[in-house]
Amino acid sequence: MRPETYMRFLFYSHDGLGLGHTRRHVAVAAALSEMAPEASILLASGADDVNRLGLPADIEVLKLPGLRKVANEQYSSRRLRIPTAEIRALRSALLLTAVKSFRPSVVLVDKHPFGVSGEFRPALDALRRAGGCAVLGLRDILDDRETVLREWAPHKLQKRIARYFDLVLVYGHRAIFDPIAQYDFPPDVSRRTRFCGYVVNREKEDARVEMYWAALNLQTRTRPVVMATAGGGEDGFFVLENFLRATVGAPWQGVVIAGPMTPPEELKKLQRLALESRVALHTFVPNLSSLFWSVDALVCMGGYNTLAEAVSKGVPTVCIPRTAPRSEQLIRAFSFERLGLLKTIRPEKLNAETLREAVSAIVCLSRQEILDRANECLSFDGARQAASQILALAAERARVTTVSMSKVAI
């Protein structure tokens, strides 16, 4: 079977809050493209900024109409003034058409096995009828055990995963958090589950760092530089507001990356505070994690991508995890804190004073010690490990198909 026939991959992420799901897929897609240059990769995403996330030039994007997360398992249209049922039907039709027309050999789905409100199930059914394979990619922690089991029970999700997915990839370590045990994976799902380690962008210090620092007015340092970021920015106002207040009179210099999804009214307040505090503030910097190499400390929430990239670079970190609508950030932050990789402040204990004290305590820590500790207990090659698993599945599908066609010919 020719590569152009079986080396087609569709990556789907629903993207209702933040950029984390898409960033993981970009990292895995980039690794897959590097390992198999002949592959055709289509990335289906609702994220607005996917083309600004370091996507390789040979990967195509199918932009889905955007969603906004209202609550757990509840979404609404981000821009289109149409009912939720209609935008769900629109996205579902686009995804179904993509599978039928593109004919991927393997589909990688991020977190939600069947998408928002089951929008991806028709596409999965079409994939199965065409003989394609499906892979479910899960971040290290979805939520606490009770919440996940309560949400999955009405849909009998564990059994449905076994029916629809050939492989489950966990982007983390079983020793840190074991979804097989925590989420009651049945034996047939457990057998097809693989732990890949953490997915990060493994770039070295970006050659454009000096350009970024110039844009942020930080070419000349007189004090340690501490960066605060809230990921996509949709729910990080409380962290960035307290950080800006904490910079006043601090022995370090602050810089804020608010995130491209920061609500306009909150951004205005942050810009005013930044001006008063004399702190550089930007909403978006391409390849943000490449700047982690050159900051002295980081203040962030507990999102998967930010924490994994921070500890993989040994940057001293103060984490203020989100606790609602999900507790996964809190669980992850405490897991990393127990390993001595960062300092955690619970949101209810956050104020300018506690944050200033925490940052001042970590800003002079040894990056090398943190990096050595991280590399001792964690691996950060998740993108390549996931890509390897996906390529192996595609090759096996091609082999089985070729054998079946040969038998038919005989």
Wavefront OBJ file of the C-alpha trace (Angstrom):
o trace
v 0.000 0.000 0.000
v 1.398 3.389 -1.024
v 2.269 5.911 1.762
v -0.182 8.477 0.380
v -2.931 5.936 1.009
v -2.270 4.903 4.593
v -0.141 7.777 5.943
v -3.073 10.104 6.500
v -3.774 11.335 10.019
v -6.562 13.454 11.445
v -6.022 15.090 14.858
v -9.196 16.360 16.528
v -9.536 18.487 19.672
v -12.717 20.220 20.783
v -11.086 23.335 22.357
v -13.737 24.869 24.570
v -11.336 26.465 27.058
v -7.738 27.530 26.580
v -5.133 26.294 24.119
v -3.813 23.212 25.917
v -5.567 20.558 23.839
v -4.416 22.071 20.566
v -0.864 22.669 21.824
v -0.510 18.976 22.667
v -1.727 18.042 19.213
v 0.665 20.507 17.581
v 3.574 18.923 19.469
v 2.569 15.364 18.530
v 1.859 16.372 14.924
v 5.269 18.044 14.660
v 6.982 14.906 15.978
v 5.015 12.691 13.603
v 5.849 14.945 10.645
v 9.542 14.812 11.539
v 9.520 11.030 11.881
v 7.445 10.448 8.728
v 7.873 13.353 6.262
v 5.628 11.549 3.761
v 2.655 11.741 6.146
v -0.378 13.968 5.496
v -1.675 15.482 8.737
v -4.915 17.416 9.134
v -5.479 19.197 12.455
v -9.147 19.886 13.286
v -9.464 22.493 16.027
v -11.722 25.233 17.285
v -8.793 27.275 18.614
v -8.309 30.654 16.945
v -4.552 30.777 17.369
v -3.557 27.342 16.110
v -1.479 28.806 13.269
v 0.489 30.873 15.788
v 1.507 27.887 17.915
v 4.544 26.782 15.930
v 2.670 24.484 13.558
v 4.976 22.940 10.920
v 4.369 24.244 7.400
v 3.373 20.837 6.025
v 0.438 20.353 8.417
v -2.991 21.573 7.340
v -5.665 23.024 9.656
v -9.421 22.513 9.582
v -10.773 25.423 11.648
v -13.997 24.540 13.446
v -16.434 27.236 14.632
v -15.379 28.168 18.160
v -16.986 27.050 21.410
v -17.009 28.645 24.845
v -17.061 26.504 27.978
v -19.941 27.456 30.281
v -19.547 24.668 32.854
v -18.385 21.050 32.934
v -19.798 19.348 29.841
v -21.658 22.540 28.871
v -20.619 24.665 25.902
v -22.041 27.471 23.798
v -21.080 29.144 20.530
v -18.145 31.523 20.938
v -19.159 33.937 18.160
v -21.992 32.638 16.027
v -25.350 33.740 17.419
v -26.958 30.344 17.013
v -28.308 27.778 19.489
v -25.941 25.227 20.970
v -27.681 22.383 19.128
v -27.069 24.094 15.799
v -23.370 24.755 16.310
v -22.960 21.190 17.511
v -24.637 19.953 14.313
v -22.467 22.263 12.182
v -19.211 21.108 13.757
v -20.302 17.467 13.606
v -21.092 17.766 9.888
v -17.692 19.332 9.175
v -15.894 16.560 11.053
v -17.896 13.819 9.345
v -17.137 15.313 5.934
v -13.443 15.552 6.814
v -13.274 11.845 7.691
v -15.196 10.782 4.597
v -13.229 13.008 2.203
v -9.736 12.878 3.721
v -9.980 9.145 4.573
v -7.451 9.110 7.444
v -5.893 5.809 8.409
v -5.636 6.965 12.041
v -7.556 9.591 13.988
v -6.179 11.024 17.242
v -8.824 12.450 19.592
v -7.857 14.622 22.565
v -9.558 14.013 25.939
v -13.237 13.884 24.910
v -13.645 10.467 23.213
v -16.699 11.557 21.251
v -16.278 15.313 21.337
v -18.537 17.970 22.786
v -22.076 16.583 23.106
v -21.020 13.609 21.011
v -20.208 15.742 17.955
v -17.439 13.400 16.796
v -19.326 10.114 17.069
v -20.706 10.141 13.467
v -17.154 10.708 12.217
v -15.876 7.816 14.332
v -18.616 5.564 12.946
v -17.583 6.542 9.402
v -13.945 5.896 10.259
v -14.787 2.419 11.503
v -16.812 1.583 8.388
v -13.850 2.653 6.244
v -11.453 0.459 8.221
v -9.585 3.289 9.957
v -8.170 3.265 13.482
v -8.922 5.591 16.392
v -6.577 6.679 19.183
v -7.651 8.484 22.358
v -5.080 10.834 23.868
v -5.518 11.725 27.539
v -3.593 14.306 29.549
v -2.089 12.959 32.768
v -5.088 13.956 34.946
v -8.677 14.589 33.823
v -10.182 15.368 37.233
v -10.625 13.728 40.607
v -11.864 10.144 40.587
v -15.370 10.870 41.873
v -16.103 13.552 39.286
v -14.871 11.532 36.311
v -16.751 8.383 37.334
v -19.921 10.415 37.913
v -19.662 12.058 34.483
v -18.753 8.859 32.656
v -21.327 6.567 34.284
v -24.464 7.706 32.385
v -22.670 7.206 29.064
v -20.907 3.962 30.050
v -17.844 5.653 28.649
v -15.271 3.034 29.632
v -17.100 0.379 27.589
v -17.612 2.743 24.665
v -13.904 3.603 24.625
v -13.192 -0.118 24.320
v -15.591 -0.343 21.396
v -14.341 2.643 19.405
v -10.639 3.087 20.205
v -7.744 0.855 19.222
v -5.270 2.628 21.494
v -5.277 4.961 24.508
v -2.255 7.224 24.985
v -1.726 8.821 28.391
v 0.462 11.924 28.281
v 2.012 11.414 31.685
v 3.439 8.870 34.133
v 1.581 6.099 35.870
v 3.586 6.742 39.050
v 2.306 10.330 39.163
v -1.335 9.548 38.402
v -2.814 6.259 37.237
v -6.022 6.753 35.217
v -6.323 2.988 34.708
v -6.975 2.566 38.436
v -8.493 5.973 39.178
v -11.056 5.874 36.360
v -11.796 2.129 36.448
v -10.557 1.198 32.982
v -11.855 -2.264 32.064
v -9.248 -4.913 31.171
v -9.622 -4.509 27.402
v -8.968 -0.753 27.695
v -6.104 -1.269 30.156
v -4.362 -3.612 27.718
v -4.395 -0.988 24.956
v -3.265 1.909 27.199
v 0.256 3.283 26.822
v 1.970 5.888 29.054
v 4.042 8.238 26.897
v 5.549 10.687 29.390
v 4.885 14.421 29.191
v 4.290 16.148 25.877
v 6.336 19.327 25.552
v 7.881 21.360 22.772
v 11.523 20.324 22.947
v 12.921 23.465 21.336
v 16.154 24.971 22.543
v 16.264 28.627 23.447
v 14.503 30.406 20.580
v 16.855 32.335 18.291
v 14.375 35.193 18.455
v 14.603 35.612 22.230
v 16.458 38.912 21.921
v 13.717 40.167 19.618
v 11.079 39.161 22.162
v 12.955 40.789 25.023
v 13.286 43.961 22.971
v 9.536 43.985 22.354
v 9.010 43.561 26.093
v 11.562 46.286 26.891
v 13.711 43.833 28.845
v 16.968 43.809 26.876
v 18.829 45.205 29.888
v 18.289 43.474 33.203
v 19.023 45.151 36.489
v 17.043 42.619 38.553
v 15.892 39.014 38.125
v 13.075 38.691 35.581
v 9.885 36.889 36.633
v 7.277 36.038 34.037
v 3.586 35.533 34.781
v 1.375 33.747 32.274
v -2.208 32.525 32.360
v -2.131 30.263 29.310
v -4.962 31.171 26.957
v -6.032 33.827 29.447
v -9.724 33.068 29.679
v -9.744 32.547 33.447
v -6.390 33.807 34.733
v -7.274 37.356 35.758
v -7.008 36.722 39.513
v -3.449 35.402 39.123
v -2.206 38.207 36.894
v -3.891 40.949 38.930
v -2.173 39.800 42.115
v 1.118 39.378 40.295
v 1.032 42.959 39.021
v 0.329 44.214 42.531
v 3.101 41.991 43.904
v 5.704 43.522 41.581
v 5.438 46.909 43.312
v 8.540 47.239 45.490
v 9.696 43.693 44.722
v 13.408 42.851 44.317
v 12.628 41.374 40.883
v 11.262 42.679 37.588
v 7.964 41.389 36.230
v 6.647 40.681 32.746
v 3.114 39.491 31.982
v 1.801 37.434 29.052
v -1.950 37.665 29.548
v -3.065 35.243 26.822
v -4.960 35.833 23.566
v -8.323 34.779 25.045
v -8.322 37.289 27.920
v -11.782 38.946 28.113
v -11.583 42.591 26.895
v -12.710 44.206 30.167
v -10.233 42.167 32.185
v -7.454 43.008 29.731
v -8.146 46.722 30.156
v -7.824 46.389 33.933
v -4.576 44.440 33.577
v -3.158 47.014 31.155
v -3.951 49.801 33.601
v -2.315 47.940 36.470
v 0.713 47.115 34.295
v 1.139 50.774 33.420
v 0.942 51.774 37.084
v 3.361 48.988 38.077
v 5.725 49.641 35.148
v 5.454 46.043 34.016
v 5.581 44.987 30.351
v 2.353 43.254 29.327
v 1.606 41.395 26.093
v -1.356 39.210 25.188
v 0.536 36.706 23.055
v 4.121 35.663 22.318
v 4.785 32.880 19.773
v 6.648 29.883 21.225
v 6.209 31.297 24.711
v 7.838 28.308 26.383
v 11.104 29.108 24.599
v 11.341 32.184 26.835
v 11.269 29.960 29.916
v 14.965 29.297 29.328
v 15.835 32.937 29.949
v 13.522 33.993 32.807
v 14.605 33.635 36.415
v 11.233 32.451 37.688
v 7.687 31.775 36.491
v 4.236 32.437 37.961
v 1.445 30.448 36.336
v -1.707 28.432 36.746
v -1.608 24.632 36.782
v -2.362 23.838 33.151
v -0.760 20.722 31.705
v 1.323 22.401 29.022
v 2.668 25.268 31.104
v 3.699 23.101 34.053
v 5.203 20.339 31.925
v 7.210 22.844 29.888
v 8.310 24.757 32.991
v 9.640 21.744 34.898
v 11.218 20.319 31.735
v 13.337 23.497 31.578
v 14.072 23.678 35.309
v 12.555 27.132 35.744
v 11.695 27.986 39.395
v 7.905 28.151 39.454
v 5.088 29.386 41.665
v 1.828 27.732 40.634
v -1.663 28.972 41.499
v -3.874 26.161 40.141
v -7.468 26.490 39.075
v -9.815 24.574 41.397
v -13.061 24.969 39.425
v -14.783 23.778 37.342
v -12.209 20.963 37.581
v -9.611 20.064 40.203
v -7.084 18.529 37.791
v -4.760 21.540 38.018
v -4.691 21.298 41.802
v -3.927 17.566 41.707
v -1.134 18.107 39.172
v 0.384 21.039 41.063
v 0.520 19.146 44.361
v 1.970 16.078 42.593
v 4.793 18.191 41.164
v 5.281 20.015 44.464
v 5.764 16.686 46.268
v 8.594 15.984 43.833
v 10.208 19.304 44.766
v 9.645 20.817 41.313
v 7.600 23.902 42.200
v 5.804 25.902 44.888
v 1.985 25.852 45.055
v -0.354 28.536 46.405
v -4.020 27.614 46.673
v -6.247 30.257 45.015
v -8.074 31.103 48.241
v -4.736 31.993 49.872
v -3.513 34.145 47.009
v -2.866 37.846 47.505
v -0.117 40.236 46.471
v 1.840 39.727 49.701
v 1.849 35.917 49.693
v 2.756 35.893 46.008
v 5.613 38.395 46.491
v 7.025 36.274 49.320
v 6.738 33.047 47.328
v 8.432 34.477 44.249
v 11.207 36.070 46.295
v 11.862 32.683 47.918
v 12.254 30.759 44.645
v 13.795 33.304 42.294
v 17.342 32.383 43.279
v 16.878 28.597 43.266
v 19.231 26.516 41.138
v 17.704 25.715 37.751
v 20.087 22.806 37.332
v 18.948 21.184 40.565
v 15.293 21.470 39.516
v 16.128 20.145 36.061
v 18.084 17.208 37.462
v 15.237 16.384 39.825
v 12.675 16.558 37.013
v 14.709 14.364 34.654
v 15.272 11.842 37.425
v 11.575 11.094 37.923
v 9.847 12.262 34.714
v 10.340 12.016 30.964
v 9.398 14.720 28.487
v 9.538 12.790 25.238
v 5.771 12.282 25.101
v 5.301 13.809 21.652
v 7.718 11.397 19.978
v 6.461 8.441 22.007
v 2.875 9.211 20.990
v 3.874 9.725 17.356
v 5.697 6.365 17.374
v 2.611 4.586 18.663
v 0.410 6.248 16.036
v 2.806 5.409 13.198
v 3.022 1.788 14.355
v -0.772 1.549 14.355
v -0.951 2.993 10.829
v 1.687 0.549 9.605
v -0.168 -2.393 11.156
v -3.423 -1.264 9.563
v -1.680 -1.069 6.182
v -0.187 -4.544 6.641
v -3.530 -6.102 7.574
v -5.263 -4.347 4.685
v -2.621 -5.525 2.217
v -2.906 -9.124 3.461
v -6.697 -9.006 3.206
v -6.545 -7.620 -0.347
v -4.064 -10.330 -1.297
v -6.405 -13.051 -0.022
v -9.306 -11.561 -1.960
v -7.191 -11.502 -5.129
v -6.284 -15.159 -4.689
l 1 2 3 4 5 6 7 8 9 10 11 12 13 14 15 16 17 18 19 20 21 22 23 24 25 26 27 28 29 30 31 32 33 34 35 36 37 38 39 40 41 42 43 44 45 46 47 48 49 50 51 52 53 54 55 56 57 58 59 60 61 62 63 64 65 66 67 68 69 70 71 72 73 74 75 76 77 78 79 80 81 82 83 84 85 86 87 88 89 90 91 92 93 94 95 96 97 98 99 100 101 102 103 104 105 106 107 108 109 110 111 112 113 114 115 116 117 118 119 120 121 122 123 124 125 126 127 128 129 130 131 132 133 134 135 136 137 138 139 140 141 142 143 144 145 146 147 148 149 150 151 152 153 154 155 156 157 158 159 160 161 162 163 164 165 166 167 168 169 170 171 172 173 174 175 176 177 178 179 180 181 182 183 184 185 186 187 188 189 190 191 192 193 194 195 196 197 198 199 200 201 202 203 204 205 206 207 208 209 210 211 212 213 214 215 216 217 218 219 220 221 222 223 224 225 226 227 228 229 230 231 232 233 234 235 236 237 238 239 240 241 242 243 244 245 246 247 248 249 250 251 252 253 254 255 256 257 258 259 260 261 262 263 264 265 266 267 268 269 270 271 272 273 274 275 276 277 278 279 280 281 282 283 284 285 286 287 288 289 290 291 292 293 294 295 296 297 298 299 300 301 302 303 304 305 306 307 308 309 310 311 312 313 314 315 316 317 318 319 320 321 322 323 324 325 326 327 328 329 330 331 332 333 334 335 336 337 338 339 340 341 342 343 344 345 346 347 348 349 350 351 352 353 354 355 356 357 358 359 360 361 362 363 364 365 366 367 368 369 370 371 372 373 374 375 376 377 378 379 380 381 382 383 384 385 386 387 388 389 390 391 392 393 394 395 396 397 398 399 400 401 402 403 404 405 406 407 408 409 410
